[in-house]
Amino acid sequence: MQLMARVIDKILFAGLFIAALQVPILADHYRQYLSGYYDATREQVIELENLARQFNFSSVDALIESLRNNADGVVQQDAENKAALQAKLEEADKGLKTLSTGNYFEQARYMFAPARKDTLFRVLDNFAPSIPLTPAAIVFSLIVAIALNILVVSPLWAGRRVYHWRQARKARVRFS
């Protein structure tokens, strides 16, 4: 029985390690996806900057504020769309910085945030599991796998200890 428990523990650790190794690869795929989105959004914001200059506005924000003050509802909605576009560009820029320079845990926290689940699912559609080649990614994955393995297996170890303790106690009581 103890041999079977050790084998299951090893298989569990191997599975956790392989899963943890996927996080850096997924972060790279996510960064590539976000980079394409950033480039497309940046082009639209550049067009807004050109439009603001063409009509003598000091900035895109001044153009958006002018559109918000227009009495026509469609123009006001267009202003909100342009403001949202700028916010999306800033968010994509922060995400790219996190995915490019952040450590394993920062990248994982960014990708697995509930607010970004739709993007994560789009990235996962094109994701192919592989093994990262950077030593840092392997070390972080190993640390995560060990920690998760301990969290999963430690209640079983504790249960087994309690069981053996009770059996030993029963045996002592019988022989007393």
Salt bridges, closest charged atoms under 4 A:
ASP28 OD1 - ARG31 NH2 2.21
GLU49 OE2 - ARG42 NH1 3.61
GLU65 OE1 - ARG68 NH1 3.73
ASP78 OD2 - LYS82 NZ 2.88
GLU80 OE2 - ARG68 NE 2.83
GLU91 OE2 - ARG116 NH2 3.01
ASP93 OD2 - LYS97 NZ 3.30
